[in-house]
Amino acid sequence: MARATILVLLSVFASLIPGCAEPEKPAPPSIDEAADSFDLAALRTLITEKNVAFTQAHITGDSAVLIDYFTPDARVLGPNAEAVVGQAAIAELNAQYVNYGIKEFTETTTNFYGDENYLIDEGTYFMRYGEDVVEEGKYLNVWKQVDGNWRVCANMWNTNE
């Protein structure tokens, strides 16, 4: 009988030992699970908000917002011009547009796609500046995450004229 009691006690203690051990760390998410956590709809909302801030910054002349929109090595590919590369050069280009006296500027996303590495924002724009000059066209922005913040790494636009 004593032997049976010892075996029961050993079984009870053996079942308690795993509870005393450190809990197992969860495995890192698989590629499939990481892809499942990517929320394109939420990112479209975020990019729309950034686009609104960007267009309004052209009207108000907020250079901090304008420069923060781009990655340090961004490329701007405007119509009928050489590529403008880097934040300093892009800041100069944006200042020229602000100096035109932009009175109205809107962008409307027409197509949005991408993954956790890059987002593509295609759309149309409307701009009114100077002596009521109106410009309408289309744009393409390539967004990349840098230090946890989505920024444009390539921007291209042209008018519909």
C-alpha positions as CSV (number, residue, x, y, z in Angstrom):
1,M,0.0,0.0,0.0
2,A,2.8,2.4,0.8
3,R,4.2,1.7,-2.7
4,A,0.9,2.7,-4.3
5,T,0.8,5.9,-2.3
6,I,4.3,6.8,-3.3
7,L,3.4,6.2,-7.0
8,V,0.3,8.4,-6.7
9,L,2.4,11.2,-5.0
10,L,5.1,10.9,-7.7
11,S,2.4,11.2,-10.4
12,V,0.9,14.3,-8.7
13,F,4.3,16.0,-8.4
14,A,5.2,15.1,-11.9
15,S,2.1,16.7,-13.2
16,L,2.9,19.9,-11.2
17,I,6.5,20.3,-12.5
18,P,5.5,21.6,-16.0
19,G,3.4,24.3,-14.3
20,C,6.5,25.6,-12.4
21,A,8.6,25.9,-15.6
22,E,8.9,29.1,-17.5
23,P,6.0,29.5,-20.0
24,E,7.0,28.7,-23.6
25,K,7.6,31.8,-25.7
26,P,5.2,32.0,-28.7
27,A,6.9,31.3,-32.0
28,P,7.3,34.3,-34.2
29,P,4.5,34.7,-36.8
30,S,4.9,32.9,-40.0
31,I,5.0,34.8,-43.3
32,D,1.4,33.8,-43.8
33,E,0.4,35.1,-40.4
34,A,2.3,38.4,-40.9
35,A,0.5,38.9,-44.2
36,D,-2.8,38.3,-42.5
37,S,-2.1,41.2,-40.0
38,F,-1.4,43.6,-42.9
39,D,-4.5,46.0,-43.1
40,L,-4.6,47.7,-46.5
41,A,-7.9,49.5,-45.7
42,A,-6.5,51.0,-42.5
43,L,-3.4,52.1,-44.4
44,R,-5.5,53.7,-47.2
45,T,-7.2,55.8,-44.5
46,L,-3.8,56.8,-43.1
47,I,-2.4,57.7,-46.5
48,T,-5.5,59.7,-47.3
49,E,-4.9,61.7,-44.1
50,K,-1.3,62.3,-45.1
51,N,-2.3,63.4,-48.5
52,V,-4.8,65.9,-47.1
53,A,-2.1,67.3,-44.8
54,F,0.3,67.5,-47.7
55,T,-2.1,69.4,-50.0
56,Q,-3.1,71.8,-47.2
57,A,0.6,72.4,-46.4
58,H,1.0,73.7,-49.9
59,I,-1.8,76.2,-49.2
60,T,-0.5,77.3,-45.8
61,G,3.2,77.1,-46.6
62,D,3.9,74.5,-43.8
63,S,7.4,73.4,-44.9
64,A,7.8,70.9,-42.0
65,V,4.8,68.9,-43.2
66,L,6.0,69.1,-46.8
67,I,9.4,67.7,-46.0
68,D,8.2,65.0,-43.6
69,Y,6.1,63.6,-46.4
70,F,9.2,62.3,-48.2
71,T,11.9,59.8,-47.4
72,P,15.4,61.2,-47.2
73,D,16.3,59.7,-50.6
74,A,12.9,60.4,-52.3
75,R,12.6,61.1,-56.0
76,V,10.1,63.5,-57.5
77,L,9.5,63.1,-61.2
78,G,7.5,66.1,-62.3
79,P,6.4,66.9,-65.8
80,N,8.9,68.3,-68.3
81,A,11.8,68.3,-65.8
82,E,14.7,66.4,-64.5
83,A,14.2,64.2,-61.4
84,V,14.5,66.0,-58.1
85,V,16.3,63.8,-55.6
86,G,16.5,64.1,-51.8
87,Q,14.6,66.0,-49.2
88,A,16.6,69.3,-49.5
89,A,16.0,69.5,-53.3
90,I,12.4,68.5,-52.9
91,A,11.9,71.2,-50.2
92,E,13.2,73.7,-52.7
93,L,10.8,72.5,-55.3
94,N,7.8,72.6,-52.9
95,A,8.8,76.1,-51.9
96,Q,8.5,77.2,-55.5
97,Y,5.0,75.8,-55.7
98,V,4.0,77.4,-52.4
99,N,5.4,80.7,-53.8
100,Y,3.0,80.4,-56.8
101,G,0.3,81.2,-54.3
102,I,-1.7,77.9,-54.2
103,K,-5.3,78.7,-53.2
104,E,-6.8,75.2,-53.6
105,F,-5.2,71.7,-53.9
106,T,-6.9,68.4,-53.6
107,E,-5.8,64.8,-54.4
108,T,-8.3,62.0,-54.9
109,T,-7.1,58.4,-54.7
110,T,-8.4,56.3,-57.5
111,N,-6.4,53.1,-57.0
112,F,-4.6,51.9,-53.9
113,Y,-2.6,48.7,-53.4
114,G,0.6,47.3,-52.0
115,D,2.0,45.2,-49.2
116,E,3.9,45.6,-45.9
117,N,6.9,46.9,-47.9
118,Y,5.5,49.4,-50.4
119,L,2.1,51.1,-51.0
120,I,1.0,52.5,-54.3
121,D,-1.4,55.5,-54.3
122,E,-2.7,56.4,-57.8
123,G,-5.1,59.3,-58.2
124,T,-6.1,62.6,-59.7
125,Y,-5.4,66.1,-58.5
126,F,-6.9,69.6,-58.8
127,M,-4.8,72.7,-58.1
128,R,-5.8,76.4,-58.3
129,Y,-2.9,79.0,-58.0
130,G,-1.6,82.3,-59.1
131,E,-4.1,84.4,-61.0
132,D,-6.7,81.7,-60.9
133,V,-4.7,79.2,-62.9
134,V,-6.3,75.8,-62.7
135,E,-4.3,72.6,-63.2
136,E,-5.8,69.1,-63.2
137,G,-3.9,65.9,-63.7
138,K,-3.0,62.5,-62.3
139,Y,-0.3,61.4,-59.8
140,L,1.4,58.2,-58.6
141,N,3.0,58.0,-55.1
142,V,5.1,55.1,-54.0
143,W,5.1,54.9,-50.2
144,K,7.7,53.1,-48.0
145,Q,7.9,52.7,-44.3
146,V,10.9,54.4,-42.7
147,D,11.4,54.3,-39.0
148,G,7.8,53.2,-38.5
149,N,6.4,56.1,-40.6
150,W,5.0,55.7,-44.1
151,R,6.6,58.3,-46.4
152,V,6.7,58.8,-50.2
153,C,9.9,57.5,-51.8
154,A,8.8,58.3,-55.4
155,N,6.3,60.8,-56.7
156,M,5.2,61.4,-60.2
157,W,2.5,63.6,-61.7
158,N,1.5,65.3,-64.9
159,T,-1.4,67.4,-66.2
160,N,-4.3,66.3,-68.3
161,E,-3.5,69.0,-70.9
